[in-house]
Amino acid sequence: MRTTNNQKTGNKQKTQTIFDSSPLLKVLSIIGPIAGFSAALSPLIPYYLNSQPQYLPIGANFTSNNQTIQLEVADEPKEYSHGLKFRKSLPKNQGMLFVLKKPEQLKLWMKDTHIPLDMIFLQDGVIKTIVEAAPPCKTKTCPKYDSVYPINQVIELPDGSVKSLDLKPGKKIELKLNPDTTYKQ
């Protein structure tokens, strides 16, 4: 309740403000700005969560040119689509194996991938196509890298790996799967 002076009559008048009369409105005056701030930030939360790198368990490896490569295994569509996006680095002898449900001709791009990669497209472990040093894409439209042939596996490695591992189309890679890893094929 507020008291005001009426200067003409000298009478004191009592007036009520809206906030004095309703506890609900008092609460809303506090919660309202918080809710507005939260609503303004809410679209940023999914973006932040989707812009984090994924790290999958090491589930396979292979050896070539006396070097053993450890591979994280992506075998679900959500894992394929995220791949190695948002990684700032990738250790020299590490990469990611994508295991597809059925053979298909595939096109990959480097959107949101911050490191250059070598891509090895395989059918049952046999190299069909290689893309070396695919650069990170920093534009809205990114080039796509084609497997050319139907494939059921892709390996992505740090750029320069294809040369150091002496990988070529037609070569068979003996993938050793970790017995503790289950694949959803």
C-alpha positions as CSV (number, residue, x, y, z in Angstrom):
1,M,0.0,0.0,0.0
2,R,1.3,3.4,-0.9
3,T,0.3,6.8,0.6
4,T,0.3,9.9,-1.5
5,N,-0.4,13.6,-0.7
6,N,-3.1,15.4,-2.6
7,Q,-1.6,18.9,-2.8
8,K,-4.9,20.7,-3.5
9,T,-6.9,19.3,-0.5
10,G,-4.0,18.2,1.7
11,N,-5.7,14.9,2.1
12,K,-3.7,11.8,2.2
13,Q,-4.9,9.1,-0.3
14,K,-4.1,5.5,-0.1
15,T,-3.5,3.8,-3.4
16,Q,-2.6,0.2,-4.1
17,T,-0.2,-1.0,-6.7
18,I,-0.9,-4.1,-8.7
19,F,2.1,-5.8,-7.1
20,D,0.9,-5.1,-3.6
21,S,-2.4,-6.8,-4.3
22,S,-1.3,-10.1,-5.8
23,P,1.5,-12.4,-4.6
24,L,1.2,-14.2,-8.0
25,L,2.1,-11.0,-9.8
26,K,5.0,-10.5,-7.5
27,V,6.3,-14.0,-8.4
28,L,5.7,-13.4,-12.1
29,S,7.7,-10.1,-12.0
30,I,10.7,-12.2,-10.9
31,I,10.1,-15.3,-13.0
32,G,9.2,-13.5,-16.2
33,P,12.6,-12.1,-17.0
34,I,14.2,-15.4,-16.1
35,A,11.8,-17.3,-18.4
36,G,12.4,-14.8,-21.2
37,F,16.2,-15.2,-20.9
38,S,15.8,-19.0,-20.9
39,A,13.6,-18.9,-24.0
40,A,16.1,-16.7,-25.8
41,L,19.0,-19.2,-25.0
42,S,17.0,-22.4,-25.7
43,P,17.8,-22.6,-29.4
44,L,21.5,-22.4,-28.6
45,I,21.5,-25.6,-26.4
46,P,20.8,-28.1,-29.2
47,Y,23.4,-26.3,-31.4
48,Y,26.0,-26.6,-28.6
49,L,25.2,-30.2,-27.9
50,N,25.4,-31.1,-31.6
51,S,28.6,-29.3,-32.2
52,Q,30.6,-31.5,-29.8
53,P,32.9,-34.2,-31.1
54,Q,31.9,-37.8,-30.6
55,Y,34.3,-40.3,-29.3
56,L,33.5,-43.9,-29.9
57,P,35.2,-47.0,-28.4
58,I,38.2,-48.5,-30.2
59,G,36.5,-51.5,-31.8
60,A,38.8,-52.6,-34.6
61,N,42.4,-52.3,-35.9
62,F,44.4,-53.2,-38.9
63,T,48.1,-53.3,-39.7
64,S,49.7,-52.1,-42.9
65,N,53.3,-51.2,-43.7
66,N,54.4,-52.3,-40.1
67,Q,52.0,-49.8,-38.5
68,T,48.9,-50.7,-36.5
69,I,45.9,-48.4,-36.7
70,Q,43.3,-48.3,-34.0
71,L,39.8,-47.6,-35.2
72,E,36.7,-46.2,-33.4
73,V,33.7,-48.0,-34.9
74,A,30.6,-46.2,-36.1
75,D,27.8,-48.6,-37.0
76,E,24.6,-46.6,-36.5
77,P,23.3,-43.9,-38.8
78,K,23.5,-41.2,-36.0
79,E,27.2,-42.2,-35.5
80,Y,27.9,-42.1,-39.3
81,S,26.5,-38.6,-39.7
82,H,28.5,-37.3,-36.8
83,G,31.7,-39.1,-37.7
84,L,34.8,-37.1,-37.0
85,K,33.1,-33.7,-37.0
86,F,34.3,-31.0,-34.6
87,R,37.6,-32.9,-33.8
88,K,40.5,-30.5,-33.4
89,S,43.0,-33.4,-33.9
90,L,43.3,-37.1,-34.5
91,P,46.3,-39.1,-33.4
92,K,48.6,-40.4,-36.2
93,N,47.7,-44.1,-35.9
94,Q,44.0,-43.7,-35.1
95,G,40.9,-43.3,-37.2
96,M,37.2,-44.2,-37.6
97,L,35.7,-47.2,-39.3
98,F,32.1,-46.8,-40.6
99,V,30.3,-50.1,-41.0
100,L,27.3,-49.9,-43.3
101,K,24.2,-52.2,-43.0
102,K,24.4,-53.0,-46.8
103,P,26.6,-52.1,-49.7
104,E,25.8,-48.8,-51.3
105,Q,27.5,-46.0,-53.4
106,L,28.3,-43.3,-50.9
107,K,29.2,-39.6,-51.0
108,L,30.8,-38.0,-48.0
109,W,31.6,-34.4,-47.2
110,M,33.7,-32.5,-44.7
111,K,31.2,-30.1,-43.3
112,D,32.1,-29.2,-39.7
113,T,35.2,-31.4,-39.9
114,H,38.2,-29.3,-38.7
115,I,41.1,-31.6,-39.8
116,P,42.0,-32.9,-43.3
117,L,41.3,-36.6,-43.7
118,D,42.2,-39.5,-46.0
119,M,39.1,-41.6,-46.9
120,I,39.3,-45.2,-47.8
121,F,36.2,-46.8,-49.3
122,L,36.1,-50.6,-48.9
123,Q,33.9,-53.6,-49.8
124,D,34.4,-56.4,-47.3
125,G,37.9,-55.1,-46.6
126,V,39.0,-54.6,-50.2
127,I,39.9,-51.0,-51.0
128,K,37.8,-49.7,-53.9
129,T,38.4,-46.0,-53.8
130,I,40.7,-43.6,-51.9
131,V,40.4,-39.9,-51.3
132,E,43.6,-38.3,-50.0
133,A,43.8,-35.2,-47.9
134,A,40.2,-34.1,-48.1
135,P,40.3,-30.6,-46.7
136,P,38.0,-29.2,-44.0
137,C,35.0,-27.4,-45.5
138,K,34.7,-23.8,-44.4
139,T,31.9,-22.7,-46.8
140,K,28.1,-23.3,-46.9
141,T,28.4,-25.6,-49.8
142,C,30.9,-28.4,-49.4
143,P,32.3,-30.8,-52.1
144,K,31.2,-34.4,-51.9
145,Y,33.7,-37.3,-52.1
146,D,32.2,-40.3,-54.0
147,S,32.9,-44.0,-53.3
148,V,32.3,-44.6,-57.0
149,Y,31.4,-48.3,-56.3
150,P,29.0,-49.8,-53.8
151,I,30.9,-50.3,-50.5
152,N,30.0,-51.4,-47.0
153,Q,32.9,-49.9,-45.0
154,V,34.7,-46.5,-44.9
155,I,37.9,-45.7,-42.9
156,E,38.8,-42.1,-42.2
157,L,42.4,-41.4,-41.1
158,P,44.5,-38.3,-40.6
159,D,45.8,-37.0,-44.0
160,G,49.0,-38.5,-45.1
161,S,48.1,-41.9,-43.7
162,V,47.3,-43.5,-47.1
163,K,50.9,-42.9,-48.2
164,S,52.6,-43.9,-45.0
165,L,50.5,-47.1,-44.8
166,D,51.0,-47.9,-48.6
167,L,47.3,-48.3,-49.2
168,K,46.1,-48.6,-52.8
169,P,42.9,-49.7,-54.6
170,G,42.6,-53.5,-54.7
171,K,44.6,-54.1,-51.5
172,K,42.8,-56.1,-48.9
173,I,42.8,-54.8,-45.3
174,E,42.5,-57.4,-42.6
175,L,40.3,-55.7,-40.1
176,K,40.6,-57.2,-36.6
177,L,37.4,-56.6,-34.7
178,N,37.6,-56.2,-30.9
179,P,35.7,-59.2,-29.5
180,D,34.2,-57.0,-26.7
181,T,32.5,-54.8,-29.3
182,T,29.1,-55.7,-30.7
183,Y,28.1,-54.4,-34.1
184,K,24.6,-53.6,-35.1
185,Q,24.6,-55.0,-38.6
